[in-house]
Amino acid sequence: MIKVKLPEVLLKMNAIFRSHGHEAYLVGGAVRDMIRGKDAADWDIATDASPEKVCSMFHRVIPTGIAHGTVTVHFLKHEIETTTYRTESSYSDGRHPDSVSFASNIEEDLSRRDFTMNAIAISLETGEIVDPFFGQNDIKHKIIRAVGNPRERFLEDGLRPIRAIRFASQLSFSIEKNTFEAICADDVRKVTEIISLERFRDEFLKILKSEKPSVGLKLLEQTGILQYFIPEFSACRGCIQGDGRCFHDFDVADHLFYACDGAPAKKPLVRLAALLHDIAKPDVKRIETFNGNEIFTFYEHENVGAKKTEQIMTRLKFSNAEIATVCHLVKNHMFHYESAWTDAAVRRFLMRVGRENVEDLFDLRLADVYGMHNVKVSELSPTVSNLNELSDRIKAVECANSALSLKDLAVNGSDLIKIGIKPGKKLGWILNELLESVVDEPDANTKERLIFIAKHLLEESGN
């Protein structure tokens, strides 16, 4: 019998269960990770003790899901979700069980779980592995397989097909044939389509954080799930970009998927921007003739794309701040820096995109280039050299303490009111004109000089 060495915290927790005559098992993702040789920090416990009994055994317990037998135990600086063995009835709404009954043993509890790799338990008492559905073998062979009848598992909860795809993307596993076919079944798809947008969004973000999110994104497309939640992608499939200029090897859909791969995994919003930055290309594509050759153009796709991005993210219930960030990146991803830019041009670039967005915008540019050929961008490439030069120019502008916003001006609204400019639109207009002046001529950012310019603007505007 294979045994696993468990953390000391879980052994101490088990001692409390045993002292009250109950047993406990480690279950879920932590077990899967341990079997894969990975560290597991988040622990889920299954026990034969009722939720009320668990509450009585530990000093601090939060009834996070007590109706379904789940509480969160705060123990030795850890939050450990603890659930009573249970079986579940039918799922009329494709999400919640119509009723919950507590099971008598761990094997019965494991039988209700989604995939074999998640239906493994480790005894906190002995460290022995309980694996009634041969999940260890599936983990070894990197296979995602539903517990029992896959169609029944997926009809119980419409999120499970998306979880299967997310695990395939996160773990680089393949989905077993019958399990995959069940995901694509019409009745299963109908249940998946009615899950809440928030549940889809959360799984979708986990896919974007995978090492290669294109794996999960293509599976979402192949199963038809992407079409339901983000139908805008359907027009991108088959929208050809390559026109002989060797800019793109792929259609818009694959370019976006690979661009997402090329964005930093630790920046999910940049990855989302990479996935959506060309989403409007099918809407604006035109064929033009240049020197006798047909070329494809996509004028204004960044502006149209920002609007479509806002619609998609709003639909998926992202926060206003997240929507604003991603839309801003999409709208500004087509910047073209050249060495001939003046310092004033660099300052205007910073004013337009915001200093806080420059690094993300550079990451998006590199992701865009990555997605053109599905190849990592070399540090010696012209793109990287171009961005490095612009970065140096930006640093030089910052070292010069250039005024890049109204708060950087040597005067403020109160100063202008004192010289007779009334509060209102004209005051705001004059402040913006002063900012334009110092962007072109940084040395003009003195109180004396700006007051002089303000008085002149006031006179010209007819007071």
C-alpha positions, 0 to 999 in steps of 0.5 A, a space after each residue: 500500500 502506497 503511503 504519503 508523508 503529510 504535513 505536520 499541520 494535517 497530522 495535528 488536525 487529524 489528532 483532533 478528529 480521532 480524539 472525537 471518534 472521527 476520521 478525515 482524508 485529504 482530498 481534491 487538488 492537493 492530492 493530485 498535486 502531491 501525486 504529481 510531485 508538486 507542492 500543495 499549499 491549499 488543503 481540502 478535508 473530507 470527514 465523516 463528522 457532521 458540519 456541526 460536530 466539526 464546529 464543536 471540535 475546533 476553536 474557529 470555524 466559518 460556516 462557508 457552505 454549511 448547507 452543503 456540509 462545508 465549513 472552513 476551519 482556521 487551524 494553526 494559521 491555515 484555512 482548511 475547507 472541511 466537508 462531510 462525506 456526501 452524495 448528491 441527487 439530480 441537478 435540475 439547474 445544472 449547478 446545484 444538487 437538488 438535495 444533499 445526503 451525507 455518505 457513510 464512507 470516503 469511497 462513496 464521497 469520491 464517487 460524486 467527484 468530477 474527474 478521476 484525478 480529483 477522486 483520490 484521497 489520502 488518510 490523515 491517519 495512515 497516509 494511505 492513498 484511496 483511489 477507487 477510480 484509478 486516478 493515479 494511473 490517469 495522472 501518470 498518463 496525463 489523462 483527464 477522465 470523468 468519474 463514471 459516465 461522463 455525460 451524467 457528470 457533465 449534466 450535473 454541473 455545466 461548469 465541469 466541461 470548462 473545468 476539464 478544458 481548464 485542467 487540460 490547459 493548466 496541466 498539459 493533459 489530454 481529455 479522454 475520448 469519451 469524456 471529450 465527446 460528452 463535452 461536445 454533446 448537445 444536451 451537455 452543451 445546453 447545460 454549460 451554456 446556462 452557467 453564470 457568466 461569472 463562473 465562466 469568467 473565473 475559469 476563463 481567467 484560469 485558462 489565461 494563466 496557463 503556461 500555454 493558454 492557446 491549448 485551452 482556448 482552442 479546446 473552447 473553440 472546438 467544443 463550441 463553448 467559446 462561441 456561446 460566451 465570446 461569439 466575436 471570435 467566430 469571425 476571426 477564424 478564417 480571417 486571413 492576414 498574410 498577403 505576401 509581406 510575411 507579417 503573419 503566418 496565421 489567421 486572426 483567431 490563431 494569431 490571437 491565441 498565440 499572442 496570448 501565449 506570448 504575454 506574461 503569465 503573471 499579467 492576466 489582463 495583458 494576456 486578455 489584451 493580447 487575446 482581444 487586441 485584433 478582435 475587430 480585424 474581421 470588421 475592418 478588413 479591406 483589400 487594396 492594391 499597392 504596386 500591382 499587389 493585393 494587400 490586406 488593410 485593417 485601418 482603425 481596428 484598434 479603436 473598433 477593437 477597444 469598443 468590442 473589448 468593452 462589450 465582451 468584458 462587460 458581458 463577462 462581468 469584469 470590473 470597471 477598472 479591469 475593463 478600462 485597463 484592457 481597453 486602453 491597451 487594445 486602443 494603444 497597441 498600434 504605436 509606432 516609435 521611430 528614432 526620429 521622434 522628438 523629445 516632445 513626441 516622447 512626452 506626448 506618447 507618455 501623456 497619451 498612454 500613461 506612464 503606468 501603462 508603458 510596461 504592459 504596452 511593451 509586453 503587449 507589443 512583444 506578445 503581438 509579434 510572438 503571435 505573428 509566427 508563434 515564435 519567441 521574440 529574440 532579445 536581438 530582434 528589431 522589435 526589442 531594440 526599438 522598445 529598448 530605445 523608446 524605454 531609454 528615451 522615456 527615462 531621459 524625459 523623466 529625468 528631466 522632470 518634464 511636465 506630463 500632466 496638469 499636476 506637473 504644471 508650475 501653476 494651478 487653477 487657484 493661481 489662474 483665478 487670482 489673475 482674473 480667470 473665472 472657474 469653468 470651461 475656460 479655466 480648464 481650457 487654459 490649463 490644458 493649453 499651458 500643458 501643451 506649451 510646456 510639452 513643446 518647451 519644458 523650460 517654460 514650466 515656471 510660474 512667471 512664464 505660465 502666468 504670462 502665457 495664461 494672460 495672453 490666452 485670456 486676452 486672445 479669447 476675448 476675456 
